[in-house]
């Protein structure tokens, strides 16, 4: 398979050369500043660009570069969709995409969900109310599953599972807002059958769990523009979409999906290259502790940057926060232990006049306290926050 992939690259004029265990060259997806950010792994037949974050296999390459559908790409490579050798090979990788069979079923489910969303004025109004414009909703491939569905796990390429009574379990596709992770999410283009579906997360309108991830999904974070010098860390994919919409020219975005999820090796490499990491996890006890301890301990270039009102960027938008202004202030806000002393003494660093008019002193103090350099303990910071 690696020979086939190298032939594809040669046909497209992409020059790679063997360096150590991998092939390297200039990335075909972006105008990289260096000649070797694009890496091809001959053992797995996959590629990854350390400049723009593009990654995938021969199928994904054909979908992205030649506009082929999933089945057309399989036919070009002369493989059975969802079958060995490539399907089996993908499943054995240390960080695999979902199986090809899963991707086919997920793509069909997502198409139906997208059609349902655009027929629902209520769901669109809800998303617009969270600050997402229609073009952002379309580009993200957001959908709406009208009702709970139960399907055979085998039809999605998943192993059968039985309950305590030995009864075979169905795959649950709950009703709710469908938030997919699509390959090549940085491209900000609509879902058009050319981008592999890697994850399906559903935000349920009620009941627990509030967020449900469809079995077989890939758990890597949703990312945008990782080549930026400043990266913004948020918890929710919807928050990530909002920040990317409002400030994509200023910051890259990493939406973890959960406060408990930590960066994998690929994301850590990107974070270590960044000039500044703005940590904007949800403003609650769990998010605060994750922001204060893990990020500031492991990344000296990280800074706390919560929203001054609300729990997260989407809620802050609903309460009147200008998201772009919030990002811009975060790019220039200076923090130090001396600043922490000024904060605790009640001396508040000046904020934009718009903020002084919009937010009261307590809200601005909350933001100032949270952005100090991390020498406050969890207990001290929580006490000051509350």
C-alpha positions in Angstrom: 0.0 0.0 0.0 2.9 2.4 0.7 4.1 2.0 -2.9 0.6 2.9 -4.1 0.5 6.0 -1.9 4.0 7.1 -3.0 2.9 6.7 -6.6 -0.1 9.0 -5.9 2.2 11.6 -4.5 4.5 11.4 -7.5 1.5 11.7 -9.9 0.6 14.9 -8.1 4.1 16.3 -8.3 4.7 16.0 -4.5 8.4 15.2 -4.0 9.3 13.2 -0.9 12.6 11.6 0.1 13.6 9.0 2.6 14.9 10.5 5.8 15.5 7.9 8.5 12.4 5.7 9.0 10.0 8.1 7.1 9.5 9.9 3.9 9.5 13.7 4.1 8.8 16.6 1.8 6.9 19.8 1.3 3.2 19.6 2.3 0.8 19.4 -0.7 -2.0 21.0 1.4 -0.3 24.3 2.4 2.6 26.5 1.5 4.9 25.4 4.3 8.0 27.5 5.2 10.2 24.5 5.4 10.7 21.7 2.9 10.1 18.7 5.2 7.0 19.3 7.4 5.1 16.6 5.5 5.8 13.0 6.8 4.8 9.7 5.4 5.1 6.6 7.6 5.9 3.6 5.4 4.8 1.1 8.1 1.3 2.4 8.4 0.8 4.0 5.0 -0.3 7.3 6.6 0.8 10.9 6.4 0.9 13.8 8.8 1.9 17.4 8.3 3.5 19.1 11.3 2.8 22.5 9.8 -1.0 22.5 9.0 -2.0 19.3 10.9 -3.3 17.4 7.8 -3.3 13.7 8.3 -4.8 10.5 6.9 -4.2 7.6 4.7 -4.4 7.0 0.9 -8.2 7.1 0.9 -8.3 10.4 2.8 -5.6 11.8 0.5 -7.7 11.1 -2.6 -10.8 12.6 -1.0 -9.0 15.8 -0.1 -6.9 16.3 -3.2 -9.1 14.9 -6.0 -12.6 15.4 -4.6 -13.4 11.7 -4.7 -16.1 10.2 -2.5 -15.2 7.5 -0.1 -16.3 4.7 -2.4 -14.6 6.3 -5.4 -11.4 6.5 -3.5 -11.7 2.8 -2.5 -12.3 1.9 -6.2 -9.3 3.9 -7.3 -7.1 2.0 -4.9 -8.8 -1.3 -5.9 -9.8 -2.2 -2.4 -13.1 -3.4 -0.9 -14.6 -0.7 1.3 -14.5 -1.8 4.9 -12.4 -4.9 4.0 -8.8 -6.0 4.4 -6.1 -5.2 3.7 -6.6 -1.5 4.3 -9.5 -1.7 6.7 -7.7 -4.2 8.8 -4.6 -2.2 8.6 -6.3 1.0 9.8 -7.7 -0.9 12.8 -4.3 -2.0 13.9 -2.7 1.4 13.9 -1.7 2.9 17.2 -3.9 5.9 16.6 -6.4 4.7 14.0 -9.3 6.3 12.2 -12.5 4.5 12.8 -13.0 1.4 10.6 -14.0 2.0 7.0 -17.3 0.3 7.6 -18.0 2.6 10.5 -17.2 5.7 8.4 -19.6 4.6 5.7 -22.5 4.2 8.2 -21.5 7.4 10.1 -21.5 9.4 6.8 -25.1 8.2 6.0 -26.3 8.9 9.5 -24.8 12.4 9.4 -26.3 13.2 6.0 -29.8 12.4 7.4 -29.1 14.5 10.5 -27.9 17.5 8.5 -31.0 17.4 6.4 -33.2 17.3 9.6 -31.3 20.2 11.2 -31.9 22.5 8.2 -35.6 21.7 8.2 -35.8 22.6 11.9 -36.1 26.4 12.5 -36.0 25.7 16.3 -32.6 24.0 16.2 -31.2 26.7 13.9 -32.5 29.4 16.3 -30.8 27.6 19.2 -27.5 27.5 17.5 -27.7 31.1 16.2 -28.5 32.1 19.8 -25.2 30.6 20.8 -23.5 32.8 18.3 -23.0 30.4 15.5 -23.7 31.7 12.0 -25.4 29.5 9.4 -22.2 29.2 7.4 -20.3 28.0 10.5 -23.1 25.4 11.2 -22.9 24.2 7.6 -19.1 24.0 7.6 -19.0 22.0 10.8 -21.6 19.5 9.5 -23.8 19.9 12.6 -27.0 17.8 12.4 -30.1 16.9 14.4 -31.2 13.3 15.1 -35.0 13.4 15.5 -35.4 10.3 17.7 -33.6 7.6 19.4 -32.4 4.9 17.0 -31.0 1.4 17.7 -29.0 -0.4 15.1 -26.9 -3.6 14.8 -23.4 -3.0 16.0 -22.0 -5.3 13.3 -23.5 -3.1 10.6 -21.2 -0.4 11.8 -18.2 -2.7 11.9 -18.3 -3.0 15.7 -17.8 -6.1 17.8 -21.0 -7.5 19.4 -21.6 -6.7 23.1 -23.9 -8.5 25.5 -25.5 -7.4 28.7 -25.5 -9.2 32.0 -28.3 -11.5 30.8 -26.4 -12.4 27.7 -28.7 -10.4 25.4 -26.9 -8.7 22.4 -26.9 -4.9 22.8 -27.8 -2.6 20.0 -25.9 0.5 19.0 -27.7 3.5 20.5 -28.0 6.7 18.4 -29.8 9.0 20.7 -31.9 12.0 19.7 -30.2 15.3 19.8 -27.7 17.7 18.3 -25.1 15.8 16.3 -21.6 17.3 16.5 -19.2 15.4 14.2 -15.5 15.4 14.1 -14.6 15.6 10.4 -11.2 14.9 8.9 -9.5 18.1 7.7 -11.6 20.3 9.9 -9.2 23.2 9.4 -10.6 23.7 5.9 -13.8 25.3 7.2 -15.8 23.9 4.3 -19.2 22.2 4.5 -19.7 18.5 4.8 -19.9 17.2 1.2 -19.0 13.5 1.4 -15.4 14.4 0.8 -14.3 14.4 4.4 -14.2 11.3 6.6 -16.4 11.2 9.7 -14.1 10.4 12.6 -16.5 11.0 15.6 -20.1 11.4 16.3 -21.0 13.2 19.6 -24.6 13.9 20.4 -25.8 16.6 22.7 -29.1 15.3 24.1 -31.9 17.9 24.8 -32.5 16.2 28.2 -31.5 13.2 30.3 -28.1 11.8 31.3 -25.6 11.6 30.0 -26.0 15.1 28.4 -23.3 14.3 25.8 -23.1 10.8 24.3 -20.3 9.6 22.0 -21.2 6.9 19.5 -19.2 3.7 20.0 -16.3 3.4 17.6 -15.6 7.1 17.4 -12.1 8.6 17.3 -11.4 10.6 20.5 -8.8 13.1 19.2 -9.7 16.8 19.9 -11.4 19.0 17.4 -8.7 21.5 16.1 -8.5 24.6 13.9 -5.5 26.3 12.5 -2.8 24.7 14.5 -0.2 26.7 12.6 -1.1 29.8 14.5 1.4 31.2 17.1 -1.3 31.5 19.7 -3.7 28.6 20.6 -6.9 28.7 22.6 -7.9 25.7 24.6 -11.6 25.2 25.3 -13.8 22.3 26.5 -16.8 22.2 24.2 -16.7 21.7 20.4 -19.4 24.3 20.1 -17.2 26.8 22.0 -14.4 25.9 19.6 -16.5 26.6 16.6 -17.6 30.0 18.0 -14.0 31.1 18.7 -12.8 29.9 15.3 -15.7 31.8 13.6 -14.9 35.0 15.4 -11.1 35.0 15.6 -9.7 32.4 13.2 -7.1 35.0 12.0 -5.9 35.5 15.5 -5.7 32.1 17.2 -5.8 28.4 16.6 -8.3 26.4 18.6 -8.2 23.1 20.3 -11.6 21.8 21.7 -10.8 18.9 24.0 -14.4 17.7 24.3 -14.1 17.1 28.1 -12.1 18.7 30.9 -10.7 15.3 31.7 -9.1 14.8 28.3 -5.4 15.7 28.0 -3.5 16.4 24.8 -2.1 13.4 22.9 1.4 13.3 21.5 0.6 15.1 18.3 -1.2 17.9 20.0 1.5 18.2 22.7 4.0 18.8 19.9 1.9 21.6 18.5 1.4 23.2 22.0 5.1 23.2 22.7 5.7 25.1 19.5 3.2 27.8 20.3 4.2 31.2 21.6 1.1 31.4 23.9 -1.6 29.0 25.0 -4.8 30.7 26.2 -6.5 28.2 28.5 -10.3 28.9 28.5 -11.8 25.8 30.0 -15.3 26.0 31.6 -15.5 28.4 34.5 -16.4 25.9 37.2 -14.5 24.0 39.8 -13.5 21.1 37.6 -12.4 23.4 34.7 -10.6 25.8 37.1 -8.6 23.0 38.7 -7.6 21.6 35.3 -6.6 25.0 34.1 -4.6 25.9 37.2 -2.7 22.7 37.7 -2.2 20.6 34.6 -1.7 23.3 32.0 0.4 25.8 33.9 2.6 22.9 35.2 3.2 21.3 31.9 3.3 24.3 29.6 5.2 27.4 30.6 3.7 29.2 27.6 0.2 28.7 29.0 -2.0 31.4 30.5 -5.4 31.2 32.2 -7.9 33.1 30.1 -11.5 32.4 31.2 -14.5 34.4 30.1 -15.4 37.3 32.5 -19.1 36.3 32.6 -20.9 33.0 32.2 -19.5 29.4 32.3 -18.0 29.2 28.8 -17.5 31.3 25.7 -21.0 30.4 24.3 -22.7 31.4 27.5 -20.6 34.5 27.7 -21.7 35.4 24.2 -25.3 35.0 25.2 -24.7 37.4 28.1 -23.2 40.1 25.8 -19.5 39.3 25.6 -17.8 40.2 22.3 -15.8 37.1 21.6 -13.2 38.7 19.3 -12.6 41.5 21.8 -12.1 38.9 24.5 -9.5 37.1 22.4 -7.7 40.4 21.4 -7.4 41.4 25.1 -6.0 38.0 25.9 -3.3 38.4 23.3 -1.9 41.5 25.0 -2.7 41.0 28.6 0.4 40.9 30.8 0.6 38.6 33.8 3.1 38.2 36.6 3.4 37.5 40.3 3.5 41.3 40.7 0.2 41.5 38.9 -1.2 38.9 41.2 -0.3 41.0 44.2 -2.0 44.0 42.6 -5.1 41.9 42.0 -5.3 40.7 45.6 -4.8 44.2 46.8 -7.8 45.4 44.8 -5.8 47.2 42.1 -7.4 46.1 38.8 -5.5 46.2 35.5 -7.3 48.5 33.0 -9.5 46.7 30.5 -11.0 48.0 27.2 -13.5 50.9 27.8 -16.2 48.6 26.2 -15.6 46.1 29.0 -15.6 48.8 31.8 -19.0 49.9 30.6 -20.4 46.4 30.1 -19.1 44.5 33.2 -19.0 45.3 36.8 -15.9 45.4 39.0 -16.5 41.9 40.4 -16.6 40.3 36.9 -13.4 42.1 35.8 -11.7 41.1 39.1 -12.6 37.5 38.4 -10.9 37.6 35.1 -7.8 39.4 36.5 -7.4 36.9 39.3 -7.7 33.9 36.9 -5.0 35.2 34.6 -2.1 35.4 37.2 0.9 33.3 36.6 -0.2 30.2 38.5 1.4 30.7 41.9 -2.0 30.7 43.6 -3.0 27.3 45.0 -6.3 25.7 44.0 -7.8 26.7 47.3 -6.6 30.3 47.1 -7.8 30.8 43.6 -11.2 29.1 44.3 -11.6 31.3 47.4 -10.9 34.5 45.4 -13.1 33.3 42.5 -16.1 32.7 44.8 
